[in-house]
Amino acid sequence: MKAINLLFMVLFVVSAALQYNDPDPYLWMPIYLLGAFLCWEAARGRFRGPLYALAIGGYSLYMVVLLLRADGVLSWARDHDRESLVQSMKATKPWVENTREFGGLALLLLILLLNWFYWRPRAHRVSRGTAGATRL
């Protein structure tokens, strides 16, 4: 798990840096940097349960918003015949941007859920005085 978390920490930091030219970097840079921080902590054997719960809940809620909004993922799939998301780096159509953002959140959520189910039981053992990860 340590190598996976280090890999995704780097990926999320690079993703945050790439948001510099995005229309809403003030939103996406912190989203990716929080994921990178949680991966860094997990790689060090630390589990921050409340922060994981906040991130997982927030990312999930935002995914639902991107899925259901008028120019969101469902619109891309139904109304725009799943138009290519990678034909150009610049997203000129809102459903392309929203679907890409949904994908980024899905990746973040996947990694955080993997860490949650891997580290949470170990953190509970630590709090009871047995072996496992450090709980902060």
VEXSEKE-644687 format. One record per residue (C-alpha): residue number from 0; x, y, z. Coordinates in nm, 3 decimals, decimal comma. Layout:
! VEXSEKE-644687
+-----+---------+---------+---------+
!   n !       x !       y !       z !
+-----+---------+---------+---------+
! NUM !       X !       Y !       Z !
...
+-----+---------+---------+---------+
! end
This chain:
! VEXSEKE-644687
+-----+---------+---------+---------+
!   n !       x !       y !       z !
+-----+---------+---------+---------+
!   0 !   0,000 !   0,000 !   0,000 !
!   1 !   0,289 !   0,235 !   0,066 !
!   2 !   0,405 !   0,233 !  -0,298 !
!   3 !   0,049 !   0,280 !  -0,427 !
!   4 !  -0,005 !   0,575 !  -0,197 !
!   5 !   0,324 !   0,738 !  -0,295 !
!   6 !   0,240 !   0,692 !  -0,663 !
!   7 !  -0,103 !   0,851 !  -0,623 !
!   8 !   0,035 !   1,126 !  -0,403 !
!   9 !   0,263 !   1,228 !  -0,691 !
!  10 !  -0,021 !   1,191 !  -0,941 !
!  11 !  -0,250 !   1,413 !  -0,734 !
!  12 !   0,018 !   1,680 !  -0,682 !
!  13 !   0,080 !   1,688 !  -1,059 !
!  14 !  -0,296 !   1,704 !  -1,118 !
!  15 !  -0,321 !   1,997 !  -0,878 !
!  16 !  -0,039 !   2,176 !  -1,061 !
!  17 !  -0,214 !   2,123 !  -1,395 !
!  18 !  -0,521 !   2,300 !  -1,258 !
!  19 !  -0,332 !   2,630 !  -1,265 !
!  20 !  -0,477 !   2,712 !  -1,610 !
!  21 !  -0,821 !   2,571 !  -1,531 !
!  22 !  -1,121 !   2,807 !  -1,511 !
!  23 !  -1,165 !   2,715 !  -1,143 !
!  24 !  -0,823 !   2,633 !  -0,994 !
!  25 !  -0,932 !   2,764 !  -0,652 !
!  26 !  -1,165 !   2,462 !  -0,634 !
!  27 !  -0,962 !   2,186 !  -0,797 !
!  28 !  -0,617 !   2,253 !  -0,655 !
!  29 !  -0,734 !   2,199 !  -0,295 !
!  30 !  -0,938 !   1,893 !  -0,399 !
!  31 !  -0,633 !   1,724 !  -0,548 !
!  32 !  -0,396 !   1,844 !  -0,276 !
!  33 !  -0,619 !   1,701 !  -0,004 !
!  34 !  -0,607 !   1,364 !  -0,182 !
!  35 !  -0,228 !   1,393 !  -0,209 !
!  36 !  -0,199 !   1,477 !   0,162 !
!  37 !  -0,412 !   1,180 !   0,264 !
!  38 !  -0,205 !   0,949 !   0,041 !
!  39 !   0,114 !   1,089 !   0,195 !
!  40 !  -0,020 !   1,026 !   0,544 !
!  41 !  -0,128 !   0,673 !   0,450 !
!  42 !   0,216 !   0,602 !   0,304 !
!  43 !   0,360 !   0,704 !   0,642 !
!  44 !   0,120 !   0,468 !   0,819 !
!  45 !  -0,113 !   0,737 !   0,947 !
!  46 !  -0,489 !   0,729 !   0,914 !
!  47 !  -0,690 !   1,048 !   0,967 !
!  48 !  -1,041 !   0,906 !   0,988 !
!  49 !  -1,239 !   1,231 !   1,022 !
!  50 !  -1,051 !   1,390 !   0,732 !
!  51 !  -1,111 !   1,079 !   0,519 !
!  52 !  -1,482 !   1,088 !   0,605 !
!  53 !  -1,501 !   1,457 !   0,511 !
!  54 !  -1,316 !   1,404 !   0,180 !
!  55 !  -1,511 !   1,092 !   0,084 !
!  56 !  -1,842 !   1,262 !   0,166 !
!  57 !  -1,751 !   1,584 !  -0,014 !
!  58 !  -1,613 !   1,412 !  -0,323 !
!  59 !  -1,918 !   1,183 !  -0,342 !
!  60 !  -2,159 !   1,474 !  -0,313 !
!  61 !  -1,977 !   1,672 !  -0,582 !
!  62 !  -1,979 !   1,364 !  -0,808 !
!  63 !  -2,358 !   1,346 !  -0,777 !
!  64 !  -2,381 !   1,715 !  -0,870 !
!  65 !  -2,159 !   1,662 !  -1,177 !
!  66 !  -2,357 !   1,355 !  -1,274 !
!  67 !  -2,701 !   1,517 !  -1,256 !
!  68 !  -2,651 !   1,878 !  -1,364 !
!  69 !  -2,793 !   1,987 !  -1,700 !
!  70 !  -2,447 !   1,995 !  -1,864 !
!  71 !  -2,306 !   1,704 !  -1,664 !
!  72 !  -2,207 !   1,345 !  -1,717 !
!  73 !  -2,556 !   1,217 !  -1,798 !
!  74 !  -2,597 !   1,493 !  -2,055 !
!  75 !  -2,265 !   1,393 !  -2,213 !
!  76 !  -2,375 !   1,029 !  -2,228 !
!  77 !  -2,736 !   1,083 !  -2,343 !
!  78 !  -2,743 !   1,404 !  -2,545 !
!  79 !  -2,392 !   1,419 !  -2,690 !
!  80 !  -2,332 !   1,054 !  -2,782 !
!  81 !  -2,037 !   1,020 !  -2,544 !
!  82 !  -1,830 !   1,265 !  -2,745 !
!  83 !  -1,453 !   1,218 !  -2,707 !
!  84 !  -1,318 !   1,368 !  -2,387 !
!  85 !  -0,958 !   1,373 !  -2,506 !
!  86 !  -0,975 !   1,507 !  -2,861 !
!  87 !  -0,842 !   1,837 !  -2,731 !
!  88 !  -0,679 !   1,938 !  -2,405 !
!  89 !  -0,898 !   2,247 !  -2,392 !
!  90 !  -1,253 !   2,164 !  -2,289 !
!  91 !  -1,466 !   2,393 !  -2,503 !
!  92 !  -1,796 !   2,232 !  -2,405 !
!  93 !  -1,924 !   2,224 !  -2,047 !
!  94 !  -2,024 !   1,857 !  -2,055 !
!  95 !  -1,668 !   1,763 !  -2,153 !
!  96 !  -1,521 !   1,961 !  -1,862 !
!  97 !  -1,775 !   1,825 !  -1,614 !
!  98 !  -1,723 !   1,466 !  -1,726 !
!  99 !  -1,345 !   1,502 !  -1,694 !
! 100 !  -1,389 !   1,649 !  -1,347 !
! 101 !  -1,617 !   1,358 !  -1,258 !
! 102 !  -1,341 !   1,119 !  -1,364 !
! 103 !  -1,086 !   1,296 !  -1,147 !
! 104 !  -1,318 !   1,276 !  -0,848 !
! 105 !  -1,385 !   0,909 !  -0,920 !
! 106 !  -1,012 !   0,835 !  -0,908 !
! 107 !  -0,971 !   1,031 !  -0,586 !
! 108 !  -1,268 !   0,855 !  -0,432 !
! 109 !  -1,141 !   0,511 !  -0,535 !
! 110 !  -0,802 !   0,564 !  -0,372 !
! 111 !  -0,950 !   0,715 !  -0,057 !
! 112 !  -1,195 !   0,427 !  -0,023 !
! 113 !  -0,912 !   0,175 !  -0,068 !
! 114 !  -0,721 !   0,348 !   0,209 !
! 115 !  -1,033 !   0,373 !   0,426 !
! 116 !  -1,098 !  -0,001 !   0,411 !
! 117 !  -0,729 !  -0,087 !   0,447 !
! 118 !  -0,630 !   0,151 !   0,727 !
! 119 !  -0,948 !   0,199 !   0,928 !
! 120 !  -0,950 !  -0,151 !   1,087 !
! 121 !  -0,581 !  -0,114 !   1,169 !
! 122 !  -0,637 !   0,227 !   1,326 !
! 123 !  -0,910 !   0,084 !   1,549 !
! 124 !  -0,672 !  -0,188 !   1,669 !
! 125 !  -0,418 !   0,081 !   1,760 !
! 126 !  -0,674 !   0,276 !   1,957 !
! 127 !  -0,745 !  -0,042 !   2,154 !
! 128 !  -0,372 !  -0,101 !   2,214 !
! 129 !  -0,292 !  -0,374 !   1,959 !
! 130 !  -0,086 !  -0,367 !   1,637 !
! 131 !  -0,156 !  -0,155 !   1,329 !
! 132 !  -0,139 !   0,197 !   1,188 !
! 133 !  -0,106 !   0,515 !   1,389 !
! 134 !  -0,429 !   0,698 !   1,455 !
! 135 !  -0,418 !   1,076 !   1,474 !
+-----+---------+---------+---------+
! end
